[in-house]
Amino acid sequence: MSVSGVLLTHNVTLDAGAGPSLARVLFWVLLFVGLGVLGLGVLAALTVRLWRQVRQLGREVAAASDRLATASDDLARATPNR
């Protein structure tokens, strides 16, 4: 086959030793799948930790809101009516 005057030849062999072995390919595939699962596990753990902290912050904000409402009521009762 020639393209633009250049002769291109392809020597294709189907030897078993020509490419990577099946065990090596399988190792890399399983390694990447394992790393992906490990990464998802880390992300899930961090998500649960963040969710717990947000829930705690929500409770603290609600408690602070209740304390502010109580203080506001106390201040309204303490001031003389005009």
PDB file of N, CA, C and O in Angstrom:
ATOM      1  N   MET A   1       0.857  -1.154   0.000  1.00  0.00           N
ATOM      2  CA  MET A   1       0.000   0.000   0.000  1.00  0.00           C
ATOM      3  C   MET A   1       0.913   1.229   0.000  1.00  0.00           C
ATOM      4  O   MET A   1       1.889   1.284   0.748  1.00  0.00           O
ATOM      5  N   SER A   2       0.599   2.178  -0.814  1.00  0.00           N
ATOM      6  CA  SER A   2       1.412   3.388  -0.839  1.00  0.00           C
ATOM      7  C   SER A   2       0.523   4.600  -0.664  1.00  0.00           C
ATOM      8  O   SER A   2      -0.567   4.689  -1.229  1.00  0.00           O
ATOM      9  N   VAL A   3       1.016   5.522   0.128  1.00  0.00           N
ATOM     10  CA  VAL A   3       0.309   6.772   0.375  1.00  0.00           C
ATOM     11  C   VAL A   3       1.280   7.891   0.053  1.00  0.00           C
ATOM     12  O   VAL A   3       2.336   8.005   0.675  1.00  0.00           O
ATOM     13  N   SER A   4       0.926   8.705  -0.906  1.00  0.00           N
ATOM     14  CA  SER A   4       1.753   9.831  -1.334  1.00  0.00           C
ATOM     15  C   SER A   4       3.174   9.388  -1.690  1.00  0.00           C
ATOM     16  O   SER A   4       4.145  10.066  -1.355  1.00  0.00           O
ATOM     17  N   GLY A   5       3.280   8.291  -2.346  1.00  0.00           N
ATOM     18  CA  GLY A   5       4.584   7.842  -2.802  1.00  0.00           C
ATOM     19  C   GLY A   5       5.397   7.125  -1.749  1.00  0.00           C
ATOM     20  O   GLY A   5       6.520   6.710  -2.036  1.00  0.00           O
ATOM     21  N   VAL A   6       4.872   6.957  -0.518  1.00  0.00           N
ATOM     22  CA  VAL A   6       5.590   6.277   0.551  1.00  0.00           C
ATOM     23  C   VAL A   6       5.010   4.879   0.686  1.00  0.00           C
ATOM     24  O   VAL A   6       3.795   4.707   0.783  1.00  0.00           O
ATOM     25  N   LEU A   7       5.856   3.919   0.690  1.00  0.00           N
ATOM     26  CA  LEU A   7       5.414   2.543   0.799  1.00  0.00           C
ATOM     27  C   LEU A   7       5.262   2.174   2.275  1.00  0.00           C
ATOM     28  O   LEU A   7       6.220   2.257   3.044  1.00  0.00           O
ATOM     29  N   LEU A   8       4.053   1.767   2.662  1.00  0.00           N
ATOM     30  CA  LEU A   8       3.781   1.396   4.043  1.00  0.00           C
ATOM     31  C   LEU A   8       3.588  -0.107   4.109  1.00  0.00           C
ATOM     32  O   LEU A   8       2.767  -0.664   3.381  1.00  0.00           O
ATOM     33  N   THR A   9       4.322  -0.746   4.954  1.00  0.00           N
ATOM     34  CA  THR A   9       4.141  -2.179   5.132  1.00  0.00           C
ATOM     35  C   THR A   9       3.824  -2.453   6.585  1.00  0.00           C
ATOM     36  O   THR A   9       4.297  -1.754   7.482  1.00  0.00           O
ATOM     37  N   HIS A  10       3.037  -3.452   6.805  1.00  0.00           N
ATOM     38  CA  HIS A  10       2.643  -3.818   8.158  1.00  0.00           C
ATOM     39  C   HIS A  10       3.047  -5.252   8.391  1.00  0.00           C
ATOM     40  O   HIS A  10       2.624  -6.142   7.655  1.00  0.00           O
ATOM     41  N   ASN A  11       3.848  -5.489   9.390  1.00  0.00           N
ATOM     42  CA  ASN A  11       4.195  -6.842   9.802  1.00  0.00           C
ATOM     43  C   ASN A  11       3.428  -7.150  11.075  1.00  0.00           C
ATOM     44  O   ASN A  11       3.795  -6.698  12.159  1.00  0.00           O
ATOM     45  N   VAL A  12       2.385  -7.903  10.937  1.00  0.00           N
ATOM     46  CA  VAL A  12       1.546  -8.249  12.073  1.00  0.00           C
ATOM     47  C   VAL A  12       1.790  -9.705  12.407  1.00  0.00           C
ATOM     48  O   VAL A  12       1.615 -10.585  11.564  1.00  0.00           O
ATOM     49  N   THR A  13       2.195  -9.952  13.642  1.00  0.00           N
ATOM     50  CA  THR A  13       2.379 -11.326  14.091  1.00  0.00           C
ATOM     51  C   THR A  13       1.413 -11.605  15.212  1.00  0.00           C
ATOM     52  O   THR A  13       1.057 -10.702  15.969  1.00  0.00           O
ATOM     53  N   LEU A  14       0.999 -12.801  15.323  1.00  0.00           N
ATOM     54  CA  LEU A  14       0.052 -13.194  16.357  1.00  0.00           C
ATOM     55  C   LEU A  14       0.720 -14.096  17.383  1.00  0.00           C
ATOM     56  O   LEU A  14       0.119 -15.061  17.855  1.00  0.00           O
ATOM     57  N   ASP A  15       1.952 -13.785  17.724  1.00  0.00           N
ATOM     58  CA  ASP A  15       2.659 -14.562  18.729  1.00  0.00           C
ATOM     59  C   ASP A  15       2.069 -14.284  20.104  1.00  0.00           C
ATOM     60  O   ASP A  15       1.587 -13.184  20.374  1.00  0.00           O
ATOM     61  N   ALA A  16       2.112 -15.281  20.960  1.00  0.00           N
ATOM     62  CA  ALA A  16       1.613 -15.118  22.321  1.00  0.00           C
ATOM     63  C   ALA A  16       2.497 -14.164  23.108  1.00  0.00           C
ATOM     64  O   ALA A  16       2.009 -13.488  24.014  1.00  0.00           O
ATOM     65  N   GLY A  17       3.761 -14.092  22.791  1.00  0.00           N
ATOM     66  CA  GLY A  17       4.680 -13.224  23.506  1.00  0.00           C
ATOM     67  C   GLY A  17       4.733 -11.819  22.944  1.00  0.00           C
ATOM     68  O   GLY A  17       5.502 -10.994  23.436  1.00  0.00           O
ATOM     69  N   ALA A  18       3.944 -11.524  21.936  1.00  0.00           N
ATOM     70  CA  ALA A  18       4.014 -10.213  21.293  1.00  0.00           C
ATOM     71  C   ALA A  18       3.423  -9.116  22.166  1.00  0.00           C
ATOM     72  O   ALA A  18       3.940  -7.999  22.183  1.00  0.00           O
ATOM     73  N   GLY A  19       2.352  -9.414  22.890  1.00  0.00           N
ATOM     74  CA  GLY A  19       1.695  -8.398  23.698  1.00  0.00           C
ATOM     75  C   GLY A  19       1.791  -8.739  25.169  1.00  0.00           C
ATOM     76  O   GLY A  19       2.419  -9.725  25.553  1.00  0.00           O
ATOM     77  N   PRO A  20       1.160  -7.908  25.991  1.00  0.00           N
ATOM     78  CA  PRO A  20       1.178  -8.187  27.428  1.00  0.00           C
ATOM     79  C   PRO A  20       0.372  -9.453  27.723  1.00  0.00           C
ATOM     80  O   PRO A  20      -0.601  -9.766  27.036  1.00  0.00           O
ATOM     81  N   SER A  21       0.794 -10.153  28.739  1.00  0.00           N
ATOM     82  CA  SER A  21       0.095 -11.386  29.079  1.00  0.00           C
ATOM     83  C   SER A  21      -1.252 -11.072  29.723  1.00  0.00           C
ATOM     84  O   SER A  21      -1.477  -9.972  30.228  1.00  0.00           O
ATOM     85  N   LEU A  22      -2.120 -12.042  29.693  1.00  0.00           N
ATOM     86  CA  LEU A  22      -3.459 -11.870  30.261  1.00  0.00           C
ATOM     87  C   LEU A  22      -3.388 -11.601  31.760  1.00  0.00           C
ATOM     88  O   LEU A  22      -4.168 -10.810  32.291  1.00  0.00           O
ATOM     89  N   ALA A  23      -2.454 -12.257  32.439  1.00  0.00           N
ATOM     90  CA  ALA A  23      -2.317 -12.045  33.880  1.00  0.00           C
ATOM     91  C   ALA A  23      -1.912 -10.610  34.192  1.00  0.00           C
ATOM     92  O   ALA A  23      -2.402 -10.022  35.156  1.00  0.00           O
ATOM     93  N   ARG A  24      -1.025 -10.046  33.387  1.00  0.00           N
ATOM     94  CA  ARG A  24      -0.579  -8.671  33.610  1.00  0.00           C
ATOM     95  C   ARG A  24      -1.716  -7.682  33.356  1.00  0.00           C
ATOM     96  O   ARG A  24      -1.895  -6.728  34.113  1.00  0.00           O
ATOM     97  N   VAL A  25      -2.474  -7.910  32.302  1.00  0.00           N
ATOM     98  CA  VAL A  25      -3.616  -7.029  31.995  1.00  0.00           C
ATOM     99  C   VAL A  25      -4.666  -7.143  33.095  1.00  0.00           C
ATOM    100  O   VAL A  25      -5.217  -6.140  33.549  1.00  0.00           O
ATOM    101  N   LEU A  26      -4.936  -8.376  33.516  1.00  0.00           N
ATOM    102  CA  LEU A  26      -5.915  -8.584  34.571  1.00  0.00           C
ATOM    103  C   LEU A  26      -5.480  -7.935  35.875  1.00  0.00           C
ATOM    104  O   LEU A  26      -6.305  -7.383  36.603  1.00  0.00           O
ATOM    105  N   PHE A  27      -4.187  -7.998  36.171  1.00  0.00           N
ATOM    106  CA  PHE A  27      -3.662  -7.345  37.371  1.00  0.00           C
ATOM    107  C   PHE A  27      -3.945  -5.852  37.335  1.00  0.00           C
ATOM    108  O   PHE A  27      -4.437  -5.289  38.312  1.00  0.00           O
ATOM    109  N   TRP A  28      -3.639  -5.207  36.213  1.00  0.00           N
ATOM    110  CA  TRP A  28      -3.831  -3.759  36.129  1.00  0.00           C
ATOM    111  C   TRP A  28      -5.311  -3.388  36.175  1.00  0.00           C
ATOM    112  O   TRP A  28      -5.689  -2.396  36.799  1.00  0.00           O
ATOM    113  N   VAL A  29      -6.137  -4.179  35.519  1.00  0.00           N
ATOM    114  CA  VAL A  29      -7.582  -3.898  35.539  1.00  0.00           C
ATOM    115  C   VAL A  29      -8.110  -4.016  36.968  1.00  0.00           C
ATOM    116  O   VAL A  29      -8.834  -3.140  37.440  1.00  0.00           O
ATOM    117  N   LEU A  30      -7.746  -5.101  37.654  1.00  0.00           N
ATOM    118  CA  LEU A  30      -8.210  -5.284  39.026  1.00  0.00           C
ATOM    119  C   LEU A  30      -7.629  -4.219  39.962  1.00  0.00           C
ATOM    120  O   LEU A  30      -8.300  -3.781  40.897  1.00  0.00           O
ATOM    121  N   LEU A  31      -6.400  -3.809  39.714  1.00  0.00           N
ATOM    122  CA  LEU A  31      -5.805  -2.749  40.527  1.00  0.00           C
ATOM    123  C   LEU A  31      -6.588  -1.447  40.377  1.00  0.00           C
ATOM    124  O   LEU A  31      -6.897  -0.788  41.370  1.00  0.00           O
ATOM    125  N   PHE A  32      -6.907  -1.078  39.143  1.00  0.00           N
ATOM    126  CA  PHE A  32      -7.637   0.168  38.926  1.00  0.00           C
ATOM    127  C   PHE A  32      -9.063   0.081  39.449  1.00  0.00           C
ATOM    128  O   PHE A  32      -9.584   1.062  39.980  1.00  0.00           O
ATOM    129  N   VAL A  33      -9.700  -1.071  39.308  1.00  0.00           N
ATOM    130  CA  VAL A  33     -11.049  -1.237  39.863  1.00  0.00           C
ATOM    131  C   VAL A  33     -10.994  -1.149  41.383  1.00  0.00           C
ATOM    132  O   VAL A  33     -11.839  -0.504  42.003  1.00  0.00           O
ATOM    133  N   GLY A  34      -9.991  -1.801  41.986  1.00  0.00           N
ATOM    134  CA  GLY A  34      -9.842  -1.733  43.439  1.00  0.00           C
ATOM    135  C   GLY A  34      -9.586  -0.317  43.919  1.00  0.00           C
ATOM    136  O   GLY A  34     -10.157   0.114  44.921  1.00  0.00           O
ATOM    137  N   LEU A  35      -8.730   0.410  43.212  1.00  0.00           N
ATOM    138  CA  LEU A  35      -8.474   1.805  43.588  1.00  0.00           C
ATOM    139  C   LEU A  35      -9.722   2.669  43.432  1.00  0.00           C
ATOM    140  O   LEU A  35      -9.956   3.582  44.224  1.00  0.00           O
ATOM    141  N   GLY A  36     -10.518   2.376  42.414  1.00  0.00           N
ATOM    142  CA  GLY A  36     -11.773   3.106  42.232  1.00  0.00           C
ATOM    143  C   GLY A  36     -12.741   2.842  43.364  1.00  0.00           C
ATOM    144  O   GLY A  36     -13.373   3.768  43.872  1.00  0.00           O
ATOM    145  N   VAL A  37     -12.863   1.581  43.764  1.00  0.00           N
ATOM    146  CA  VAL A  37     -13.749   1.233  44.881  1.00  0.00           C
ATOM    147  C   VAL A  37     -13.236   1.859  46.174  1.00  0.00           C
ATOM    148  O   VAL A  37     -14.019   2.374  46.973  1.00  0.00           O
ATOM    149  N   LEU A  38     -11.926   1.814  46.375  1.00  0.00           N
ATOM    150  CA  LEU A  38     -11.333   2.438  47.562  1.00  0.00           C
ATOM    151  C   LEU A  38     -11.600   3.947  47.570  1.00  0.00           C
ATOM    152  O   LEU A  38     -11.932   4.514  48.611  1.00  0.00           O
ATOM    153  N   GLY A  39     -11.457   4.588  46.425  1.00  0.00           N
ATOM    154  CA  GLY A  39     -11.738   6.023  46.340  1.00  0.00           C
ATOM    155  C   GLY A  39     -13.193   6.341  46.648  1.00  0.00           C
ATOM    156  O   GLY A  39     -13.490   7.320  47.333  1.00  0.00           O
ATOM    157  N   LEU A  40     -14.102   5.508  46.140  1.00  0.00           N
ATOM    158  CA  LEU A  40     -15.523   5.723  46.447  1.00  0.00           C
ATOM    159  C   LEU A  40     -15.801   5.506  47.930  1.00  0.00           C
ATOM    160  O   LEU A  40     -16.630   6.201  48.517  1.00  0.00           O
ATOM    161  N   GLY A  41     -15.117   4.552  48.530  1.00  0.00           N
ATOM    162  CA  GLY A  41     -15.276   4.331  49.971  1.00  0.00           C
ATOM    163  C   GLY A  41     -14.816   5.528  50.783  1.00  0.00           C
ATOM    164  O   GLY A  41     -15.469   5.921  51.749  1.00  0.00           O
ATOM    165  N   VAL A  42     -13.690   6.107  50.388  1.00  0.00           N
ATOM    166  CA  VAL A  42     -13.182   7.304  51.077  1.00  0.00           C
ATOM    167  C   VAL A  42     -14.166   8.457  50.921  1.00  0.00           C
ATOM    168  O   VAL A  42     -14.464   9.164  51.883  1.00  0.00           O
ATOM    169  N   LEU A  43     -14.671   8.641  49.700  1.00  0.00           N
ATOM    170  CA  LEU A  43     -15.649   9.715  49.477  1.00  0.00           C
ATOM    171  C   LEU A  43     -16.921   9.486  50.291  1.00  0.00           C
ATOM    172  O   LEU A  43     -17.493  10.436  50.825  1.00  0.00           O
ATOM    173  N   ALA A  44     -17.364   8.246  50.391  1.00  0.00           N
ATOM    174  CA  ALA A  44     -18.561   7.944  51.186  1.00  0.00           C
ATOM    175  C   ALA A  44     -18.314   8.239  52.664  1.00  0.00           C
ATOM    176  O   ALA A  44     -19.180   8.799  53.337  1.00  0.00           O
ATOM    177  N   ALA A  45     -17.150   7.869  53.167  1.00  0.00           N
ATOM    178  CA  ALA A  45     -16.832   8.131  54.574  1.00  0.00           C
ATOM    179  C   ALA A  45     -16.784   9.637  54.851  1.00  0.00           C
ATOM    180  O   ALA A  45     -17.290  10.103  55.872  1.00  0.00           O
ATOM    181  N   LEU A  46     -16.179  10.383  53.945  1.00  0.00           N
ATOM    182  CA  LEU A  46     -16.116  11.837  54.121  1.00  0.00           C
ATOM    183  C   LEU A  46     -17.498  12.469  54.020  1.00  0.00           C
ATOM    184  O   LEU A  46     -17.782  13.453  54.703  1.00  0.00           O
ATOM    185  N   THR A  47     -18.353  11.914  53.176  1.00  0.00           N
ATOM    186  CA  THR A  47     -19.715  12.428  53.045  1.00  0.00           C
ATOM    187  C   THR A  47     -20.507  12.200  54.319  1.00  0.00           C
ATOM    188  O   THR A  47     -21.228  13.090  54.769  1.00  0.00           O
ATOM    189  N   VAL A  48     -20.380  11.012  54.908  1.00  0.00           N
ATOM    190  CA  VAL A  48     -21.081  10.721  56.159  1.00  0.00           C
ATOM    191  C   VAL A  48     -20.583  11.637  57.269  1.00  0.00           C
ATOM    192  O   VAL A  48     -21.375  12.147  58.061  1.00  0.00           O
ATOM    193  N   ARG A  49     -19.281  11.842  57.326  1.00  0.00           N
ATOM    194  CA  ARG A  49     -18.705  12.735  58.344  1.00  0.00           C
ATOM    195  C   ARG A  49     -19.228  14.166  58.181  1.00  0.00           C
ATOM    196  O   ARG A  49     -19.589  14.817  59.161  1.00  0.00           O
ATOM    197  N   LEU A  50     -19.266  14.645  56.939  1.00  0.00           N
ATOM    198  CA  LEU A  50     -19.781  15.991  56.675  1.00  0.00           C
ATOM    199  C   LEU A  50     -21.263  16.081  57.035  1.00  0.00           C
ATOM    200  O   LEU A  50     -21.704  17.078  57.607  1.00  0.00           O
ATOM    201  N   TRP A  51     -22.039  15.036  56.701  1.00  0.00           N
ATOM    202  CA  TRP A  51     -23.467  15.041  56.999  1.00  0.00           C
ATOM    203  C   TRP A  51     -23.697  15.134  58.504  1.00  0.00           C
ATOM    204  O   TRP A  51     -24.582  15.864  58.950  1.00  0.00           O
ATOM    205  N   ARG A  52     -22.906  14.401  59.290  1.00  0.00           N
ATOM    206  CA  ARG A  52     -23.047  14.464  60.748  1.00  0.00           C
ATOM    207  C   ARG A  52     -22.704  15.851  61.277  1.00  0.00           C
ATOM    208  O   ARG A  52     -23.379  16.352  62.177  1.00  0.00           O
ATOM    209  N   GLN A  53     -21.672  16.472  60.735  1.00  0.00           N
ATOM    210  CA  GLN A  53     -21.283  17.807  61.198  1.00  0.00           C
ATOM    211  C   GLN A  53     -22.342  18.843  60.830  1.00  0.00           C
ATOM    212  O   GLN A  53     -22.620  19.752  61.611  1.00  0.00           O
ATOM    213  N   VAL A  54     -22.930  18.709  59.648  1.00  0.00           N
ATOM    214  CA  VAL A  54     -23.990  19.646  59.240  1.00  0.00           C
ATOM    215  C   VAL A  54     -25.212  19.468  60.132  1.00  0.00           C
ATOM    216  O   VAL A  54     -25.849  20.447  60.519  1.00  0.00           O
ATOM    217  N   ARG A  55     -25.543  18.206  60.463  1.00  0.00           N
ATOM    218  CA  ARG A  55     -26.671  17.958  61.364  1.00  0.00           C
ATOM    219  C   ARG A  55     -26.420  18.573  62.728  1.00  0.00           C
ATOM    220  O   ARG A  55     -27.323  19.164  63.320  1.00  0.00           O
ATOM    221  N   GLN A  56     -25.192  18.439  63.235  1.00  0.00           N
ATOM    222  CA  GLN A  56     -24.845  19.028  64.527  1.00  0.00           C
ATOM    223  C   GLN A  56     -24.917  20.547  64.465  1.00  0.00           C
ATOM    224  O   GLN A  56     -25.419  21.184  65.391  1.00  0.00           O
ATOM    225  N   LEU A  57     -24.424  21.126  63.390  1.00  0.00           N
ATOM    226  CA  LEU A  57     -24.487  22.580  63.218  1.00  0.00           C
ATOM    227  C   LEU A  57     -25.938  23.055  63.176  1.00  0.00           C
ATOM    228  O   LEU A  57     -26.267  24.097  63.742  1.00  0.00           O
ATOM    229  N   GLY A  58     -26.800  22.299  62.512  1.00  0.00           N
ATOM    230  CA  GLY A  58     -28.220  22.647  62.474  1.00  0.00           C
ATOM    231  C   GLY A  58     -28.839  22.655  63.858  1.00  0.00           C
ATOM    232  O   GLY A  58     -29.627  23.543  64.186  1.00  0.00           O
ATOM    233  N   ARG A  59     -28.483  21.659  64.680  1.00  0.00           N
ATOM    234  CA  ARG A  59     -29.001  21.626  66.061  1.00  0.00           C
ATOM    235  C   ARG A  59     -28.493  22.815  66.863  1.00  0.00           C
ATOM    236  O   ARG A  59     -29.243  23.412  67.637  1.00  0.00           O
ATOM    237  N   GLU A  60     -27.218  23.162  66.681  1.00  0.00           N
ATOM    238  CA  GLU A  60     -26.653  24.304  67.408  1.00  0.00           C
ATOM    239  C   GLU A  60     -27.298  25.615  66.967  1.00  0.00           C
ATOM    240  O   GLU A  60     -27.541  26.493  67.794  1.00  0.00           O
ATOM    241  N   VAL A  61     -27.575  25.753  65.683  1.00  0.00           N
ATOM    242  CA  VAL A  61     -28.239  26.969  65.189  1.00  0.00           C
ATOM    243  C   VAL A  61     -29.655  27.052  65.744  1.00  0.00           C
ATOM    244  O   VAL A  61     -30.112  28.130  66.123  1.00  0.00           O
ATOM    245  N   ALA A  62     -30.355  25.916  65.795  1.00  0.00           N
ATOM    246  CA  ALA A  62     -31.709  25.910  66.352  1.00  0.00           C
ATOM    247  C   ALA A  62     -31.682  26.282  67.835  1.00  0.00           C
ATOM    248  O   ALA A  62     -32.535  27.040  68.296  1.00  0.00           O
ATOM    249  N   ALA A  63     -30.712  25.756  68.585  1.00  0.00           N
ATOM    250  CA  ALA A  63     -30.605  26.098  70.009  1.00  0.00           C
ATOM    251  C   ALA A  63     -30.276  27.577  70.183  1.00  0.00           C
ATOM    252  O   ALA A  63     -30.822  28.232  71.071  1.00  0.00           O
ATOM    253  N   ALA A  64     -29.397  28.104  69.351  1.00  0.00           N
ATOM    254  CA  ALA A  64     -29.059  29.528  69.438  1.00  0.00           C
ATOM    255  C   ALA A  64     -30.266  30.389  69.088  1.00  0.00           C
ATOM    256  O   ALA A  64     -30.474  31.446  69.686  1.00  0.00           O
ATOM    257  N   SER A  65     -31.050  29.946  68.136  1.00  0.00           N
ATOM    258  CA  SER A  65     -32.262  30.682  67.763  1.00  0.00           C
ATOM    259  C   SER A  65     -33.258  30.701  68.927  1.00  0.00           C
ATOM    260  O   SER A  65     -33.886  31.723  69.206  1.00  0.00           O
ATOM    261  N   ASP A  66     -33.389  29.566  69.591  1.00  0.00           N
ATOM    262  CA  ASP A  66     -34.285  29.522  70.762  1.00  0.00           C
ATOM    263  C   ASP A  66     -33.786  30.441  71.871  1.00  0.00           C
ATOM    264  O   ASP A  66     -34.578  31.136  72.508  1.00  0.00           O
ATOM    265  N   ARG A  67     -32.475  30.448  72.105  1.00  0.00           N
ATOM    266  CA  ARG A  67     -31.916  31.336  73.140  1.00  0.00           C
ATOM    267  C   ARG A  67     -32.124  32.800  72.759  1.00  0.00           C
ATOM    268  O   ARG A  67     -32.422  33.625  73.623  1.00  0.00           O
ATOM    269  N   LEU A  68     -31.972  33.129  71.487  1.00  0.00           N
ATOM    270  CA  LEU A  68     -32.200  34.518  71.052  1.00  0.00           C
ATOM    271  C   LEU A  68     -33.667  34.908  71.218  1.00  0.00           C
ATOM    272  O   LEU A  68     -33.973  36.025  71.633  1.00  0.00           O
ATOM    273  N   ALA A  69     -34.567  33.989  70.895  1.00  0.00           N
ATOM    274  CA  ALA A  69     -35.993  34.285  71.056  1.00  0.00           C
ATOM    275  C   ALA A  69     -36.331  34.501  72.531  1.00  0.00           C
ATOM    276  O   ALA A  69     -37.099  35.400  72.872  1.00  0.00           O
ATOM    277  N   THR A  70     -35.757  33.675  73.398  1.00  0.00           N
ATOM    278  CA  THR A  70     -35.987  33.834  74.839  1.00  0.00           C
ATOM    279  C   THR A  70     -35.419  35.161  75.330  1.00  0.00           C
ATOM    280  O   THR A  70     -36.067  35.862  76.108  1.00  0.00           O
ATOM    281  N   ALA A  71     -34.222  35.509  74.885  1.00  0.00           N
ATOM    282  CA  ALA A  71     -33.605  36.779  75.289  1.00  0.00           C
ATOM    283  C   ALA A  71     -34.405  37.957  74.762  1.00  0.00           C
ATOM    284  O   ALA A  71     -34.542  38.968  75.450  1.00  0.00           O
ATOM    285  N   SER A  72     -34.926  37.843  73.567  1.00  0.00           N
ATOM    286  CA  SER A  72     -35.740  38.914  73.001  1.00  0.00           C
ATOM    287  C   SER A  72     -37.031  39.089  73.796  1.00  0.00           C
ATOM    288  O   SER A  72     -37.454  40.218  74.046  1.00  0.00           O
ATOM    289  N   ASP A  73     -37.656  37.993  74.192  1.00  0.00           N
ATOM    290  CA  ASP A  73     -38.865  38.079  75.011  1.00  0.00           C
ATOM    291  C   ASP A  73     -38.559  38.700  76.374  1.00  0.00           C
ATOM    292  O   ASP A  73     -39.317  39.531  76.874  1.00  0.00           O
ATOM    293  N   ASP A  74     -37.434  38.284  76.966  1.00  0.00           N
ATOM    294  CA  ASP A  74     -37.035  38.854  78.259  1.00  0.00           C
ATOM    295  C   ASP A  74     -36.792  40.354  78.136  1.00  0.00           C
ATOM    296  O   ASP A  74     -37.177  41.132  79.009  1.00  0.00           O
ATOM    297  N   LEU A  75     -36.155  40.744  77.052  1.00  0.00           N
ATOM    298  CA  LEU A  75     -35.867  42.179  76.841  1.00  0.00           C
ATOM    299  C   LEU A  75     -37.169  42.937  76.606  1.00  0.00           C
ATOM    300  O   LEU A  75     -37.323  44.056  77.095  1.00  0.00           O
ATOM    301  N   ALA A  76     -38.102  42.354  75.870  1.00  0.00           N
ATOM    302  CA  ALA A  76     -39.380  43.028  75.622  1.00  0.00           C
ATOM    303  C   ALA A  76     -40.173  43.191  76.929  1.00  0.00           C
ATOM    304  O   ALA A  76     -40.847  44.205  77.110  1.00  0.00           O
ATOM    305  N   ARG A  77     -40.105  42.223  77.828  1.00  0.00           N
ATOM    306  CA  ARG A  77     -40.809  42.335  79.116  1.00  0.00           C
ATOM    307  C   ARG A  77     -40.103  43.316  80.043  1.00  0.00           C
ATOM    308  O   ARG A  77     -40.742  43.947  80.884  1.00  0.00           O
ATOM    309  N   ALA A  78     -38.798  43.448  79.894  1.00  0.00           N
ATOM    310  CA  ALA A  78     -38.054  44.316  80.798  1.00  0.00           C
ATOM    311  C   ALA A  78     -38.186  45.787  80.430  1.00  0.00           C
ATOM    312  O   ALA A  78     -38.038  46.644  81.301  1.00  0.00           O
ATOM    313  N   THR A  79     -38.458  46.105  79.184  1.00  0.00           N
ATOM    314  CA  THR A  79     -38.575  47.507  78.781  1.00  0.00           C
ATOM    315  C   THR A  79     -39.972  48.005  79.103  1.00  0.00           C
ATOM    316  O   THR A  79     -40.952  47.277  78.946  1.00  0.00           O
ATOM    317  N   PRO A  80     -40.060  49.258  79.557  1.00  0.00           N
ATOM    318  CA  PRO A  80     -41.391  49.809  79.884  1.00  0.00           C
ATOM    319  C   PRO A  80     -42.189  50.063  78.596  1.00  0.00           C
ATOM    320  O   PRO A  80     -41.624  50.417  77.561  1.00  0.00           O
ATOM    321  N   ASN A  81     -43.491  49.877  78.681  1.00  0.00           N
ATOM    322  CA  ASN A  81     -44.359  50.156  77.521  1.00  0.00           C
ATOM    323  C   ASN A  81     -44.596  51.647  77.412  1.00  0.00           C
ATOM    324  O   ASN A  81     -44.738  52.333  78.424  1.00  0.00           O
ATOM    325  N   ARG A  82     -44.637  52.139  76.226  1.00  0.00           N
ATOM    326  CA  ARG A  82     -44.885  53.574  76.030  1.00  0.00           C
ATOM    327  C   ARG A  82     -46.239  53.817  75.482  1.00  0.00           C
ATOM    328  O   ARG A  82     -46.616  54.967  75.255  1.00  0.00           O
TER     329      ARG A  82
END
